[in-house]
Every structure is written in C-alpha cells, then in structure tokens.
C-alpha cells in the first residue's frame, strides 16, 4: 500500500505545482482580454459620439452647399460602415473613410463665408474636433492594451497557456496609409490659418 502512496503523492504534488503555474497566468490573460474588450468598447463609444454629431453638421452644411451631394453620400456610407463593422479591422477602415469624408466636408465649408460665420457650424466643428481628439486617445489606449495582451500571449510560458485555452492574438487599430499625410483642414474659426499659402 505504501508503494502506491508515493506515486500518488508525487502526482498530486505535480498537479498542484502545475496549477500554481497555470492559474495565475490564465487569470492574467483573462484580465488582459477584458482590458482589450473594454478599450475596444471605448473606441466604439467615441465613434458613436462622433456619429451622433454628423447629421447636425451635414444638415448645417447642406443649408449652404446643397450641391455637394457626393460628400454627403460618402459620409452617410462611412457612418453606416462604422455602425455595421464586425471587427476592429472593419472599424479602422470605416473610420478612415469617415475622417476623409469629414475633411472634405470641412474643406467645402471653407468656400462659404456665411457658413463659417454661423454659430451653429462653429459649435459643431468644435465638438467634432473634440470628438476626434477623444477617438485618437481611445485608439492609442486600445493599441497599448493590445500590445500588452499580445506580448503575454506570445511569450513563454504565456504562449503555451494561450494556445491551450484559445487566446488568439488581437489586431491593432491600424491607421490607413494616408495617415502620414497631414490633412489640410482648418478647425480654427474664421478659416485663417497662417500656414495657408
């Protein structure tokens, strides 16, 4: 009987040792996964906040520039694509389209001095600039969280535990290729930018 107690004791000890190694790492990956989900949700919240501003901004510009139908259509499509995106890659692509369309909308607005002087347009433009700043911060927070999560799922021994329990690498919120170019959008009231030539 004693000869069976030693192997059973070793086996139980081995299980306890493995659990001591696995459980904290597993819980850490769960926490990081939830952090990524929370950061992604924050991006969605900020994108929704911007999306809620867009109809008012479009309506205000349409009062002055009704013939700019292509821009209004592009904005509507981009807004719909953000709402219907199923993953972070689709959100990133739709957001890029939205930023491009909004830049063109603001550029069109610069052709209408009466619109530029409108308190409603100025207020909406300022709210949009604030929304863009919050979105940028949310994207940065998301990517920082994804970096930490991915680092933990790709380094040893986290990669073993991630593989066993199905933790997959998360995508970064990627900027589009045109993000390196500074858009020529004037968010200052009055439209007079000393950098314009």
Phi, psi and omega in degrees: 000322181294328182293339177274336182292322182294310178298323178294318178297318178296317180298314179296318178298320178295318178297315179297318179298314179297318179297322179296327179280320188278313188302312180297321180292319178299312179298323178297317179295322176298313180298317179294321178299317177294324176298318178296315178300319179294317179296321177295319178297323178296321176298313180302319179298315181291323176295322177294321178300315177295318181300326179290334178282331191299315180302320179294319179295314180298314180299320180295314180292322181299329179301330183256331188228058186295337184278001180270049188299324183300318180295317180296322178294316179299320179294316179298318179295316180297319179298318178294320180295322177296315181297324184264005181294138182261343182210174186293329178296317179293321177298315181299315180295316180294323178296320177298316177297320180295315180299320178296314180295319179294323177299318178293323179296315179296321178297320177297319182299332180295341179279357184235093182303325180295322178293316179300328181276349182291129178297323180296313180296316181299316179296317179294320179298318179294319177296321178296318178299319177295320178296319179297321178296317179295323177296317180299318178295318179297319178297317180296316178298318179300310182296324176295318179293318177297321179301315179296316179298309182298322178299319181286334179272349183250347180261154180284140359269005181301326181295327177293313181293319178299318179295317181296317186261006172079026174280116182257156179300141181261146178280147173280157172279105186270139172281149177287167185297333181280359182293340178289339180272133179281120180291146179267074180240130182257106178267003177280141178294142180094339175074010180264103179249126183296343179279349180287144180242000000 
